[in-house]
Amino acid sequence: QVQLVESGGGLVQAGGSLRLSCASSGKFFSIVAMGWYRQAPGKQRELVAVITRSPLTDYAESVKGRFTISRDNAKNTVFLQMDSLKPEDTAVYYCAADRRIGVPLHEYSSGMDYWGKGTLVTVSL
């Protein structure tokens, strides 16, 4: 089992920045990929960014050039640096982790094995 706890959400003005953190505990050695997803009110959950052990990264088109995902394997932590935030970035952001090997990055859009409880990001005008 892997436990994930997100932090760093909050209220920020448009154009501002936030850094989300996801601390993990448990069998972190079994984790191949980690990602950030978000779900806005009335919308489906979407994959925002994913990072593998290699590390390979991939981003949703809507956040490319503004968000950066990174991981600190020594601390079992993954980060999401969010810059130039827009009101449409408002959502609950979830950290997730996956054990599967050889999964194409785009397939993580369907989800991962383990999930955190989420942290709310609100971007005001």
Salt bridges, closest charged atoms under 4 A:
GLU46 OE2 - ARG38 NE 2.59
GLU61 OE2 - LYS64 NZ 2.81
ASP89 OD1 - ARG38 NH1 2.92
ASP89 OD2 - ARG66 NH1 2.74
ASP98 OD2 - ARG100 NE 2.83
ASP113 OD2 - ARG99 NE 3.26
